[in-house]
Amino acid sequence: MQNGLLLFFISLYLLGTVAIGWWASRRVKTTADFVMAGRGLPMIMVACALFATWFGSETVLGAGAEFAQHGLLGVIEDPFGAALCLLLAGLLVARPLYKLNILTFNDFYRIRFGKTAEISSAVFMVPSYFSWIAAQIVALAIVLEAVSGLERGWGVVLCTTVVVLYTYVGGMWAVAITDFVQTIAIIVGLLVLATSMVIQVGGFDKMMAAAPPRFFQFFPDPKPTEVVQWFAAWMTIGLGSIPQQDVFQRVMAAKSVRSSVRACYTSSFMYLSVAMLPLLICYCARLLHPELLEGDAQMLIPNMVLRYSSPAMQIFFFGALISAILSTCSGALLAPATVIGENLVRPLFRHLTDAQLLRVMRISLVGVGIVTGGMALSRDNIFELVGESSAFSLVSLFVPLIAGLYWKKATGIGAVASMMAGLGVWVLSIWVWIPMAETGDYVGWPQFLLEMPAIIWGLLASGLGMWLGSFWGTAKTV
């Protein structure tokens, strides 16, 4: 009976979220409205939208589970790397890109390097979102399973349908407005739950005394392999998500360049501070109910809410969590759909009107939703899915972006060579070198080189490709 009542009120909460999307759709008249909310959002709304970029499935469910199982070294990628990304976005890219008045990152590649680089970057960027979106859909299905017992496969289908509908009608206006509301709700919910859990454990002194050895170790042991793995964890989201369209759209939605930069810094602080709450909750869960770690650790926080919260708080918390994941997922869906329309379809049909381009983006959004929903049916580890997405963009798009902004000698040939070399070596490392190191099937290769993370090899190859390729062609300036 209680679960039925909880599901009923959460359904009402979700209907309210979808209603916001319908309301926001009245403001969507152009592609700029759909993609960047008409570049009219105040700083605090942009900061909340940036904060909500990852603060949902990855941090609350995925990172919390990793922390409970592996301690502080297990969550360098998120939340620490994610907060670093938002900080660097403000320092490196927000100001120069805002002044260009463009819709996508790939527009910058066209202006700086030419059409070949634009299309190549779009081809690389779109698939990088599939794992990320699938992670959000999996998270939504996990929460529904915890609340109602709904089988996860059906949860994936239901959640994919809801998020596609909600994003289709409202675009970035719907994303920004719901991000603002859900940020307040999720912070309040986490604070209440964390306070309750710390009291149940017996206070911070008991929590620290019960910690296993090295559980709160932040820096790696001074061994080459562990140090490299540590830096790779920082880079995966910290650098890999800088050239991502969902971050870009939120940054560019600000009403001024000053608001854009300030929103990046504010969201970085918000992310690093608030993200400590789910880690704290999952650590308390480890102490109170260690048996839960033997199952799906991603269910820790949903289980704690059901055990230690009142029905009213359960409705509030799960509604806010689902809303947070919906907002993250909708922004992620919007990003590749925008790139497909603006940078892959539009160059082929130069006479497209703005209204036709908006229709193409919406159709693309549905297509991306179908593909990622299928992925979510076959994969269930949120943390791994997110890591794959950020690594993909790190090895192919990060170096051309930074070189294009800050290296005058960078050329279009260098940009394309950087993308292809980085992705090619990354794939080679995953499929060939790492399996060789794991099986011991190698001759004449230093083992520590084979054991280096694939993203390190990919990033090095991307940089080398940019440097060598830029000896040919003529550099352009923005």
Secondary structure, DSSP 4 states (H G I P E B T S, - for coil): -HHHHHHHHHHHHHHHHHHHHHHHGGG--SHHHHHHGGG-B-HHHHHHHHHTTTTTIIIIIIIHHHHHHH-GGGGIIIIIIHHHHHHHIIIIIHHHHHTT--SSHHHHHHHHH-HHHHHHHHHHHHHHTHHHHHHHHHHHHHHHHHHH---HHHHHHHHHHHHHHHHHHHHHHHHHHHHHHHHHHHHHHHHHHHHHHHHHHT-HHHHHHTPPTTTT--SPPS-HHHHHHHHHHHHHHHTTTTT-HHHHHHHHTBSSHHHHHHHHHHHHHHHHHHTHHHHHHHHHHHHH-GGGGGS-GGGHHHHHHHHHS-HHHHHHHHHHHHHHHHHHHHHHHHHHHHHIIIIIIGGG-TT--HHHHHHHHHHHHHHHHHHHHHHHHH---HHHHHHHHHHHHIIIIIHHHHHHHH-TT--HHHHHHHHHHHHHHHHHIIIIIHHHHHHT--SSS-HHHHTS-HHHHHHHHHHHHHHHHTTSS-----
